[in-house]
Amino acid sequence: MHFIETVKFTDFINHLDFHNPLHRWLTFLKSDDKSLLEEVISMDKNIAEAEERLSALNLSKELREAYDARERELHDEVTRMRGAKEEGKKEIIEAMRKNGFTDEDIKKITGVDPRELH
């Protein structure tokens, strides 16, 4: 955890180094310059995510609920896709075993150790 006196940041605002993540974050937190903000948001995915979440907080109640619902939907889709991928692996390994492949052959061909799948 870092404690930063952001008031002192204005002393070196003309000497920014956007290769320094701290400078990018301080710019994001303190600057009113839209072009600087756009630059740090485009450079840093964490800052872009923070900006998106801050924007969502400024939405009306109805829009915020829609935003939250969409976030949950995206999360659920990722979870479903992971589950489907695991099921697909199991089906392929099962089919390979039925066709006489050994666990060692399956691992060599697929890169998946069939003993690790439950």
N, C-alpha and C positions, 0 to 999 in steps of 0.2 A: 504494500500500500504506500502510495506517495502522497505527501501533502504539498500543495503548490500554492503559493501566494500569487494568484492570477493578476492581482493589481501590479505586481512587479513585471509581469509579462509584457506590459505595454512599453517598458523601457527598451526591450530588444526586439520589438515587433518588426523593425526595419531590417533585422539581421536573421530572418527566418531560414532554417534549413529543413526543407520538407523531406529530406532523407531521414530526419530524426522524428520518430513517432511522437515524442512528447511535443515537439513543435506543431505537428499536425493536429494533435488533440487540443492543444491550447488555442490554436487558430480556430478550430471548430467551436470551442466553448466561448471564445472572447470576441472574435472578429465579426464585424457587421458588413464586411466587404464580400459581396455575393460572389465575385469571381474567385477570391481566395477560398471561400467556402466550397464552391464547386470543384476547385482544384483538389483540395484535401479529401473531399468526398469521393472523387474519382480515383484517387491514389490509394485509398485505404478502405478495404472491404468492411472492417470493423466500424469505422466512422460512418460509412454509408448505411450500415445496419442501424447504428444509433440514430442517424438522421431519419430513417424510415420509421423507427419506433417513436421518435419524438413527434413526427408529423402525425402519426396515428393517434397520439394522445390529444392532439389539438382538434381532432374530428368531433363532430356532433355525436351524441350518444348512439344514434341509429347507425351512423357510418362506422363508429368504433366497434359496435357489435358485429357489423358485417365484416370488418377487417379481422376481428378476432375469430369469427367463424371460418373465414378463408384460411387463416393461419392454421387452425385446427384441422381443416380439410387437407391442407398440404402435408401436414405432419402425419395424418392418418394414411394418406396415399403413399408416403415414403415407407411407413411401417408395413403396409400391404405389399408393396413391391419387394421389400426385403424378405417377407414371408414367402412370397411366390418364388423368389430366386432360390431360397433354400429348398422349397418343395421340388422345384425343377432339377436341382442338383441331385436330390434323393431319387427322383424318377429316372434320371439318366444313369446313375450308378446302379440302380436296380436292374435296368435294362441291360447294362453292360455285364453285370453278374450273370443274368439269365443266358447271355450269349457267350459265357465261358471266360470272361476276363477275370483275372485275379485282382485282388486289392492293390497289389504292386503295379500291375498294368494300368489300372484305373488311375492311380495316383500319377503315374508317368505321363499318361495321355491328357488327363484333365487338370492336373496340378492340385487336385482335391484328395485328401486322405479320407477314404470312405469310412474309416473307423472313427473319424472325428464327428461325423454327422449322426444325429440321434434320430 
